[in-house]
Amino acid sequence: MSEQQSIHTHGLSGNAPGKMPFRKYRAFTPINLPDRQWPNRVITRAPRWCSVDLRDGNQALVDPMNVDEKLRMWDLLLEVGFAEIEVGFPAASQPDFDFIRRIIDEDRIPPHVTIQVLCQAREELIQRTVESLQGAPNAIFHLYNSTSTLQRRVVFNMDRKGIVDLAVQGTRMVKNGLRALHGTNVTFEYSPESFTGTELDFAVEICTAVVDEWGATPEKPVIINLPSTVEMATPNVYADQIEWFIRNFPRRDRVVVSLHTHNDRGTGIAATELALMAGAERVEGTLFGNGERTGNCDVVTMAMNMFSQGVDPELDFRRMKYVKETVEAINKLPVHERHPYAGELVFTAFSGSHQDAIRKGMARVDADRWEVPYLPIDPSDVGSSYKETVRVNSQSGKGGVGFILEEYFGISLPKEMLAEFSKHVQALTERLDREVKPDEILATLIEVYAGEQGPYRLVDYDLQHGAGGAQRCVARVEAAEQVMTIAGEGSGPIEAFVNGIVEVLNEPLNIIDYHEHAMSTGKDARAICLLAIDNGAEGRIYGIGVSANTITASLTAIVSAMNRRWADR
């Protein structure tokens, strides 16, 4: 068989689709919890947050942070409002050790903040970790060991009793090692790593043994962290595991149940939310979800999800752009443009129907109750601008064009004019084959409606007092390369100018729509006048005038409309 025949036979080209080797995988066995309670609960308060950016996040970076970068991340985490921060694995990393010593020696830890350190159950590692903590006011000593059936079989070749003994001995070693640590308020944390792949009865057994060995009390509880080290099932299964554990754990009043999810299936946030509903109280995660493989629980999205439901997240993301740019600079990884709440395009609509709905919603928004279609939160709450919500490309419609003119330039086009002008913008986007910027939309508006292509041009004008308190306008108008003087009177300069044109040029002129807007303020302020003249059976013709003088803008708008009517004929 030829190579080409072989390719076709296996469906790698041509019309026959290939099949992925799905049979090598097994579905996760559901948890037997028919009376589960978490689906009936809602999240009404923020959990205890613990940032693991400096440890779990750092170990996932192509270029791990140096000490100065760690300090910059540390300062950011404090600004956001984290009260618990995992600062490193000091026994395994000299930069981690040096960083911890620096924030302690330089008194950089606020009194309300607790630092957390990670360690394995080995005596020399525990001793080194205790050395790193000397002088810290508050600390969490985080001990872990793997407990899953797969890890026990493949990595450790140990039975359940051996793994329990390892955890208990490690806990005992930590207790003994901490005797050398003076003046530090220490909380103990234990993680049965790969909890999601551990038999639930065994997870309860090993955690109970650890809590008893430590001597936890309701007044001094242990943190039991139940990590989804690898996502193995749908997020509802993780919630079932957490609820089953909490129901069956005999020392519930002596522990704080903590979560640490990863995102292998893309559901780390959902799993964390459902697990909080199942009774957990604490969440470990990273800003924007940086972590090994597909990442950790994204604390930004978690917190903002709560915020969008009227729950105080107890973290401050009002300067979201600053937070994002700082994290990107430190991690040397970009935050995706579509990242919830923080991405460059997250509040942006290109679709015409979406833009129209946003525009109408913004026109009637209540400051005390946010309800705008397609915008789950007010962009200004995270430091974004309403202007960023709508951008125009070939998929956009009149709503987006109108929104941009209003938000960027204060120009509100009449409905009929907006529908007409949007076709010009559509043609521009198709010609350029890209998004068009606000300045390009404005330039197109002026080019289409304020151009001087036609027989008429306003040269200058003079306003005088007419008889009986009327206004008199004397203007010079170029018509077909001939300059002529027109004069007319009326109740105001616009009516006087129109009357003069009708009389001298014998040009029928009836203004049937008029709008005036200030495009800017200060010494560079300009006025824009939009008006329509009657075009008989053809409807109306719009013209625009732009000038620092509002009367000049109005008169040039009349001339522009006349030129457009002439071109239309």
Secondary structure, DSSP 8 states (H G I E B T S, - for coil): --HHHHHHHTTSSSS------GGG---------TT--GGG----S--EEEE-IIIIIHHT-SS---HHHHHHHHHHHHHHT-SEEEEE-TTT-HHHHHHHHHHHHTT-S-TT-EEEEEEES-HHHHHHHHHHHTT-SEEEEEEEEE--HHHIIIII---HHHHHHHHHHHHHHHHHHGGG--S-EEEEEEEEESGGGS-HHHHHHHHHHHHHHHT--SSS-EEEEEEESS--S-HHHHHHHHHHHHHH-TTGGGEEEEEEEB-TTS-HHHHHHHHHHTT--EEEEBGGG--STT-B-BHHHHHHHHHHTT---SS--TTHHHHHHHHHHHHT----TT-TTTSTTTT-B-SHHHHHHHHHHHHT-BTTB--BTTBSS-GGGGT--GGGGB-BSTT--HHHHHHHHHHHH-----HHHHHHHHHHHHHHHHHHTS-B-HHHHHHHHHHHHS---SSEEEEEEEEEE-GGG-EEEEEEEEETTEEEEEEEEESSHHHHHHHHHHHHH-----EEEEEEEE---GGG--EEEEEEEE-GGG-EEEEEEEESSHHHHHHHHHHHHHHHHHHH-
